[in-house]
Structures are given as structure tokens and as C-alpha cells.
Amino acid sequence: MLINFKLRHICVFSIQKFMKSKKNLVLLGMMGSGKSTIGLLVSKKLNISFVDIDKLIEKESNMKIAEIFDKKGEAFFRKLEERITLRALLSSNIIISLGGGGFLNEKIRKEVILNNMSIWLNWNNQTLFNRIKMSKKRPMAFNLGEKELLELIIKRKKTYSKAKIKIDCEKLSKNKIVSKIIDSYEFK
């Protein structure tokens, strides 16, 4: 028990030391991968601020994401997402949850890779498909059939794979994913 406590203490200490480097921890992955939930849990564990880009977009636009897609279109949304994300990435020592498509943007991806610690929350395709199809707040999925949605998942994974760290989340509890994120700093 004492050994486990000491290891956890050392790990949290090294995370705090890393965070003093001014880099942000950026979570990325497909919609429905748990970036917001996990980001909030990690931020509480490490006692540092958490920023959810989708929530910032909704706050700034006074509209839900689905409403922005519906009323203004995807191109408008992507420009807004780029502006808000790049601004958030100027912060330091925070945890940021990107929107599912944020890392696909070349400017955002370049900034995340060069100046931040990126972590991809990876799930198997069927798990993501089931999560996305069950959600009412995923505008990208509204008009996609099963084949198109699976193709989107596969296509995006190629870009997500450019993250510095990949965590395979399948069969892991939320707490285990949080621990893997924290533990991953020991070796990077």
C-alpha cells in the first residue's frame, strides 16, 4: 500500500513538474471518445484548469454545436472552431479537450504537435459507432449511414495517430484511462 502511494505521489509530482514547462495537455479523438469526461477527471486529479473547446464554441456563439451546423453550416463552424482553439492553445498549464474534428485542421494540429502534449483516446470502431449513433448532439453523424460513419471513423484515425501518445481505451474504466494519461508522462 505504501509503495503504491509513493509511486502515485512520484507520478503526480512529475506531472506537476511537466506542467510547469508551460505545455498544455490536449486530448483528441473521435466524437464520443470521452475527451470531455476524461479531461475533467484528469484536471481534478492534478488540480489544474480544464477547457472544453466545444463548450467554449457554444458559449461564444450562444448556440449548441448542432444548431451552429444547422443554421450556419460546417464551414462557419470550422472557422469558429479554429479561432477559438488556437486562442485556447495560447494558454499554458491547462488541459484542453478538442472537438472531434479539431485535430483535422492543419493549423490546430501543427500547434498541438509542436507546443503541447497530445493524447489520443482511441476506441475500436464499433464502440465509437455505437456511441455516436446513440447521441443526439453529434451533427456530423446526423446524415451519415452506417458505412459512411465507419469510413469517417477510419479516416480520422489516420490523423489522430499523429498524437504524441495513444491510449487504447477499450475495456478500461474511466479511472484507468485517467491513470494511463498521468502515468504516460513518466516515459515521455
C-alpha positions in Angstrom: 0.0 0.0 0.0 2.8 2.4 0.9 4.7 1.6 -2.3 1.5 2.3 -4.4 1.1 5.6 -2.6 4.8 6.6 -3.2 4.5 5.6 -6.9 1.4 7.7 -7.3 3.0 10.6 -5.4 6.0 10.5 -7.7 3.9 10.3 -10.8 1.7 13.3 -9.7 4.9 15.2 -8.9 6.4 14.5 -12.3 3.1 15.6 -14.0 3.2 18.9 -12.0 6.8 19.3 -13.0 5.9 18.7 -16.6 3.0 21.2 -16.4 5.5 23.9 -15.2 7.0 23.5 -18.7 4.1 25.6 -19.8 2.8 23.0 -22.2 -0.9 22.1 -22.3 -2.2 18.6 -22.2 -4.5 18.2 -25.3 -7.0 15.3 -25.5 -8.1 14.4 -29.0 -10.1 11.7 -30.6 -13.4 10.9 -32.3 -16.6 12.4 -31.1 -17.9 10.1 -28.3 -14.4 9.1 -27.2 -14.7 10.7 -23.8 -12.4 13.6 -24.2 -14.5 16.0 -22.1 -15.3 13.5 -19.3 -11.7 12.3 -19.1 -10.2 15.8 -19.4 -12.3 17.0 -16.5 -11.3 14.0 -14.3 -7.6 14.5 -15.1 -7.9 18.2 -14.3 -9.5 17.4 -10.9 -6.8 14.8 -10.1 -4.0 17.2 -11.0 -5.8 20.4 -9.7 -5.3 22.3 -13.0 -7.7 24.1 -15.3 -9.8 22.3 -17.9 -11.1 23.8 -21.2 -13.6 22.0 -23.4 -13.4 23.6 -26.9 -16.9 22.5 -27.8 -18.3 24.3 -24.7 -16.2 27.4 -25.5 -17.7 27.4 -29.0 -21.2 27.1 -27.6 -20.6 29.8 -25.1 -19.1 32.2 -27.6 -21.8 31.6 -30.3 -24.8 31.3 -27.9 -25.7 28.2 -29.8 -25.4 24.4 -29.4 -22.9 22.8 -31.8 -25.8 21.0 -33.7 -27.5 24.4 -34.0 -24.4 26.0 -35.5 -24.1 23.3 -38.1 -27.8 23.6 -38.9 -28.1 27.4 -39.1 -24.6 28.5 -40.2 -23.1 25.3 -41.8 -20.0 23.3 -41.2 -17.6 25.8 -42.9 -18.7 28.5 -40.5 -18.3 26.1 -37.6 -14.8 25.0 -38.6 -13.6 28.6 -38.9 -15.0 29.4 -35.4 -13.5 26.2 -34.0 -10.1 27.1 -35.4 -10.1 30.6 -34.0 -11.3 29.5 -30.5 -9.0 26.5 -30.4 -5.9 28.5 -31.4 -6.7 31.1 -28.8 -7.1 28.4 -26.1 -3.8 26.8 -27.1 -2.0 30.1 -26.3 -2.8 29.3 -22.6 -0.3 27.3 -20.5 -0.6 24.6 -17.9 -4.2 23.6 -18.8 -6.0 20.5 -20.1 -7.8 21.0 -23.4 -10.4 18.7 -24.9 -10.5 19.3 -28.7 -13.7 18.8 -30.7 -13.7 15.6 -32.7 -12.7 17.4 -35.9 -10.4 19.9 -34.3 -7.2 17.9 -34.9 -8.0 17.5 -38.6 -7.4 21.3 -39.0 -3.8 21.7 -40.1 -3.2 24.9 -38.1 -4.6 23.4 -35.0 -2.7 20.1 -35.5 0.6 21.9 -36.1 0.2 24.0 -32.9 -0.8 21.0 -30.8 2.0 18.8 -32.0 4.7 21.5 -31.8 3.9 23.2 -28.5 1.6 20.8 -26.5 1.4 17.3 -25.2 -1.2 15.5 -27.3 -3.0 12.3 -26.2 -5.3 10.4 -28.5 -8.2 8.5 -26.8 -8.6 5.5 -29.1 -11.5 3.1 -29.1 -12.5 0.4 -31.5 -14.6 1.4 -34.5 -17.8 -0.4 -33.4 -17.7 1.2 -29.9 -17.3 4.6 -31.4 -20.1 3.9 -34.0 -22.5 2.8 -31.2 -21.7 5.9 -29.1 -22.1 8.3 -31.9 -25.3 6.9 -33.3 -26.9 6.9 -29.9 -26.2 10.6 -29.3 -28.5 13.4 -30.4 -25.7 16.1 -30.2 -23.4 14.8 -33.0 -24.1 16.9 -36.1 -21.6 15.1 -38.2 -23.4 11.9 -37.7 -27.0 13.0 -38.4 -26.9 12.5 -42.1 -24.4 9.6 -42.3 -25.4 6.0 -42.9 -23.6 3.2 -41.1 -21.0 2.7 -43.9 -20.2 6.4 -44.1 -19.9 6.8 -40.4 -17.5 3.9 -40.2 -15.5 5.4 -43.1 -15.3 8.7 -41.2 -14.0 7.0 -38.1 -11.3 5.1 -40.0 -10.3 8.2 -42.0 -10.0 10.4 -38.8 -7.9 7.7 -37.0 -5.2 8.2 -39.6 -4.9 11.9 -38.5 -5.4 11.2 -34.8 -2.4 8.7 -34.9 -0.1 11.8 -35.2 -0.7 12.5 -31.5 2.4 12.0 -29.2 0.6 9.5 -27.0 -2.1 6.9 -27.9 -4.2 5.3 -25.3 -6.3 2.3 -26.3 -9.3 2.8 -24.1 -11.3 -0.3 -24.9 -12.1 -2.3 -21.8 -10.6 0.4 -19.5 -12.6 2.2 -16.8 -12.6 6.0 -16.7 -10.2 5.9 -13.7 -7.8 3.5 -15.5 -7.8 5.9 -18.6 -7.0 8.8 -16.3 -4.2 6.8 -14.6 -2.8 5.9 -18.0 -2.7 9.6 -19.0 -1.0 10.5 -15.8 1.4 7.5 -16.0 2.3 8.2 -19.6 4.3 11.3 -18.6 6.8 9.2 -16.7 8.1 7.8 -20.1 7.7 10.8 -22.4 
